[in-house]
Amino acid sequence: MKMINAKEIVELRGVSKATAYKIIRQGNAELEESGCRTVQGRVNRD
């Protein structure tokens, strides 16, 4: 599984670092609801 961090999100999406971490939190919340394990500060690239 490929993981992406906040720095890469900033570069790919052109958003602020705070917004990148918000995207990561939202993505991890969705993954946790479906029973997947998550890594703080990183989210699945897909």
C-alpha positions, 0 to 999 in steps of 0.5 A, spaced: 500 500 500 502 506 497 502 512 503 502 519 502 504 524 507 502 532 508 508 534 504 506 530 498 499 533 498 501 540 498 505 539 492 500 535 488 494 539 490 497 546 491 494 547 498 496 549 505 500 544 510 494 545 514 489 543 509 493 537 507 493 534 514 485 536 514 485 531 508 489 526 511 485 526 518 478 525 513 481 520 509 484 516 515 477 517 519 474 513 513 479 508 513 478 507 520 470 506 519 471 500 514 476 497 519 482 498 516 488 500 520 491 507 519 498 511 520 498 518 523 500 523 518 499 519 512 494 516 508 493 511 503 495 514 496 488 511 493 
